[in-house]
Amino acid sequence: MKVKIFDEEDESDLEKSINDFLDSEDIDVIDIKFQTTMFVSGEEQIYCFSAMIIYN
C-alpha cells in the first residue's frame, strides 16, 4: 500500500493533478481523502485544497 499527497491553491489545479496522476499510473485506488483549508493573511483569504490517495 502507498500514499500520494497533493496540495494546490485552486480546486481545479488539484483536480488536474489528481487526474494526471491517475492517468499516468496503473494503480488500484483504495481511498481518497480530501480537505480544504482557508486562512486570512492581511486582507487576503488564502485557500489550500489537498488530497491524499491511498493505493496499491
N, C-alpha and C positions, 0 to 999 in steps of 0.2 A: 504494500500500500504506500502511496506517495501523496504529497500535497503540493499545490501550486497556488501562490498568493498573488492577487492583482490589486493595484491601488491606483486610482485615477481621480482627476479633479472634475470630470464630467461623466455622466452616466452613459452617454453614447460612446465615449472612449473606452469605458470599462466593457461595454457590450462588444465592441470591436476586438479588444484584446482577448476576451474570453473566446469569442467565435474563432479568431485566428488560431488560438491555442488548440481548440477542439478540432479544427480542420487540419492542423499540421501533425497531429499525433494520432496513433491508433491506440486509444485508451478506453477503459471501461470506467465511466463516471459512477462513483458511489454516492456522492452528495455534493451539493454546492451550498455554501453559507454566504450570505450577503449582508452588508452593513453600510449604513450611511451615517456620516458624522458631519456636524456643522459647528463652526465656531466663529466668533467675531474678532477681527483684527482691525482696530481703529474703527472706521466706518464701513469696512468691507466684511461681508459674510463669505466665509470660505467653506466649501463643501468637499468632502472626501468620500468617494464611493469605492468600496473594497469588496472583494470576494475571495473565498478560499474554495478551491476544488479539491476534493478527496477522490483519488482514482487509483486504479490498478494499471 
